[in-house]
Amino acid sequence: MQHIYSPEEYLKFEEIQEELKELELTQSLDKTLRPKVHSINSILNYSKSLEIKKSKWIGQIENINN
C-alpha cells in the first residue's frame, strides 16, 4: 500500500528540499564548506519520524488483520 502524506509532511519535504539545494549551491562555490549541522539533524530527525509513523501504521494494519 502507498503512504498518503499529509499537507504538513509535504511542506516539510519542500523545506528539506530547499535546504538541500542551498547546501549544494554553497558547496559548489567552496569545496571546503561542510553542510550545516542543523540541516543534517533536521533531515535525519524528519526521516526518523516518518519511519516511526510508518511502523505505527503497519502495526495498526497488523492489529486489524489479527
C-alpha positions as CSV (number, residue, x, y, z in Angstrom):
1,M,0.0,0.0,0.0
2,Q,1.1,3.5,-0.7
3,H,1.5,6.0,2.2
4,I,-0.6,9.2,1.8
5,Y,1.3,12.2,3.0
6,S,-0.4,15.0,5.0
7,P,-0.1,18.6,3.9
8,E,2.3,19.2,6.8
9,E,4.6,16.4,5.6
10,Y,4.6,17.8,2.1
11,L,5.5,21.2,3.5
12,K,8.4,19.6,5.4
13,F,9.6,17.9,2.3
14,E,9.6,21.2,0.5
15,E,11.6,22.8,3.3
16,I,14.1,20.0,3.3
17,Q,14.5,20.1,-0.4
18,E,15.2,23.9,-0.2
19,E,17.8,23.2,2.4
20,L,19.5,20.6,0.3
21,K,19.5,22.9,-2.8
22,E,21.1,25.6,-0.7
23,L,23.7,23.2,0.6
24,E,24.5,22.1,-2.9
25,L,24.9,25.7,-4.2
26,T,27.0,26.7,-1.2
27,Q,29.3,23.6,-1.5
28,S,29.7,24.1,-5.3
29,L,31.1,27.6,-4.6
30,D,33.6,26.5,-2.0
31,K,34.6,22.8,-1.8
32,T,35.9,23.3,1.8
33,L,32.5,24.1,3.2
34,R,30.5,21.4,5.0
35,P,26.7,21.1,5.5
36,K,25.3,22.9,8.5
37,V,24.8,20.6,11.4
38,H,21.3,21.9,11.9
39,S,20.3,21.0,8.3
40,I,21.7,17.4,8.7
41,N,20.0,16.9,12.0
42,S,16.6,18.2,10.8
43,I,16.7,15.9,7.8
44,L,17.7,12.9,10.0
45,N,15.1,13.7,12.6
46,Y,12.3,14.0,10.0
47,S,13.4,10.7,8.4
48,K,13.2,9.0,11.7
49,S,9.8,10.5,12.4
50,L,8.5,9.2,9.1
51,E,9.8,5.7,9.9
52,I,8.1,5.8,13.3
53,K,4.8,6.8,11.7
54,K,5.2,4.1,9.1
55,S,5.9,1.4,11.7
56,K,2.9,2.6,13.8
57,W,0.7,2.5,10.6
58,I,1.9,-1.1,9.8
59,G,1.2,-2.1,13.4
60,Q,-2.3,-0.9,13.1
61,I,-2.9,-2.9,10.0
62,E,-1.4,-6.0,11.6
63,N,-3.8,-5.5,14.6
64,I,-6.7,-5.3,12.2
65,N,-5.6,-8.5,10.4
66,N,-5.3,-10.4,13.7
